[in-house]
Amino acid sequence: MHDESNPGEAWGLDTLAIRTGHHRTAEQEHGEPIFPTSSFVYESAAEAARKFGGEEAGNVYSRFTNPTVQTFERRLAALEGGERCVATSSGMAAILSTALALLQAGDEIVASRSLFGSTVSLFDKYLGKFGITTRYVELSSLDDWEAALTPSTRLLFAETPSNPLSEVADIPALADLSRRHDAWLAIDNCFLTPALQRPLELGADLVIHSATKYLDGQGRAVGGAVVGPDKALEEVFGVVRTCGPCLSPFNAWIFTKGLETLGLRMKAHCANARRLAEWLESHPAVERVHYSGLPSHPQHALAARQQNDFGAVLGVEVRGGREGAWSVIDATRMLSITGNLGDVKTTITHPATTTHGRLSDDQKIAAGIREGLIRIAVGLEDIADIQADLARGLDALA
Ligand SMILES: *Cc1c(COP(=O)(O)O)cnc(C)c1O
């Protein structure tokens, strides 16, 4: 009988996404089951004692382990090429659990300046309270990273490509730097997923996910995950089982089924994004398109080297500053005006007044978040309809 958790051969990504993780039960189900149970029962007091004491493997309580959650964890670990995955209640919970597991008071984080807004708040406002400090550097400048490292640096943290300007970090170079300083390198792989980028193969120690985005892919559930080596993940697991940011079995099931079409969806997302980026770049009302898939992008070559494709999030600067950007957004009838991404539905947002609205004017300038900038997370509708929806506002602006 084949063991789906241990293929024993080098399966391709789509096969791993469909065939790994599920340990079939005595019911011989074909589809992955959902175990909506908070606790598990035993044949005897002695068995309960062994399971609680950790002398015997097995389920105790769904804050610790749940078979549906473990199916998702094994499948995502296989896709990222990591020894172990721990699922969490959200992407933010994945980042918090990683920090609690690996850091202590006095430690320092060096992170890229262009990070998800809540990640910056987590580092500054909350980890800061407990004596962990964070320095921010230019994502694409290796010199900047190197200069910010001190003997207290324990964690390097980056999102690549960045949101919404599609800047790219050189992962192997950062991995080399972190190894020389005996620090961990964690990559938030939310924008590309293992279908397009495998940070562990490029030398990173840990991969962080907001499963809320492309792993689900259809905007249904909030969740997260951390993937990496057993030793570090055992610490992350300890945080999750003790502090409680565990993933619900139902959400884990949604993500497990989402992973089955991940490869297919990401190809289609990228194809739509490339066509939209090329069309936008030639539009007279557009001043600049930030997308690492365009040859005009300053890091196109690096992105092509370490990524399988370029993702589906575009930064588009239009004429007329905030007024111009808002007029293009308000002229859409189909696109969803929302800050979310990683959905089959195309979303559009004005970063300067939404996702990056809490930044000061100086911080916005440093981060390249101009008033004329629009972010489009390209979905899977027909490309002609996405274009037509944007053309309405852009043509009026041209
Ligand atoms: C959404 C997001 C997060 C946070 O994930 P949640 O699931 O919303 O908690 C972290 N990093 C990036 C890059 C994101 O886009």
The ligand as a Gaussian input file, in Angstrom:
#p B3LYP/6-31G(d) Opt

LIG

0 1
 C       -2.333000      39.149000       5.023000
 C       -0.885000      39.080000       5.294000
 C       -0.399000      38.733000       6.564000
 C       -1.308000      38.502000       7.746000
 O       -2.114000      37.406000       7.549000
 P       -3.548000      37.222000       8.273000
 O       -3.968000      35.870000       7.840000
 O       -4.425000      38.333000       7.774000
 O       -3.326000      37.335000       9.739000
 C        0.975000      38.634000       6.731000
 N        1.824000      38.869000       5.710000
 C        1.384000      39.227000       4.486000
 C        2.375000      39.462000       3.396000
 C        0.027000      39.346000       4.227000
 O       -0.390000      39.710000       3.014000

